[in-house]
């Protein structure tokens, strides 16, 4: 895990939900989304690099009986699945922010009564 991911995790841990809760929820969702993007980008890069590095070992004399191509695809596939999970973290962070606003924050704001029914 890179140093930017560690910094982001520390920032997420430092967010307190006191005072202006709406701003804190938005900051939490934004930091979580950026963490997911960073991790996804890193995993995508590492998947390609791992596959290339393992394919270079294909003709290594000690690895003659090991099917390096299959293992390279296996490692690459698992790293890409982890990247997809990070993409899911990003979308869930956005959904969390929107749902919390919809459920808790927008309720507190007084609305002007116009006499019309708002469905």
HELIX and SHEET records of a PDB file:
HELIX    1   1 UNK A    3  UNK A   14  1                                  12    
HELIX    2   2 UNK A   21  UNK A   56  1                                  36    
HELIX    3   3 UNK A   57  UNK A   59  5                                   3    
HELIX    4   4 UNK A   61  UNK A   63  5                                   3    
HELIX    5   5 UNK A   68  UNK A  100  1                                  33    
HELIX    6   6 UNK A  101  UNK A  105  3                                   5    
HELIX    7   7 UNK A  106  UNK A  108  1                                   3    
END                                                                             
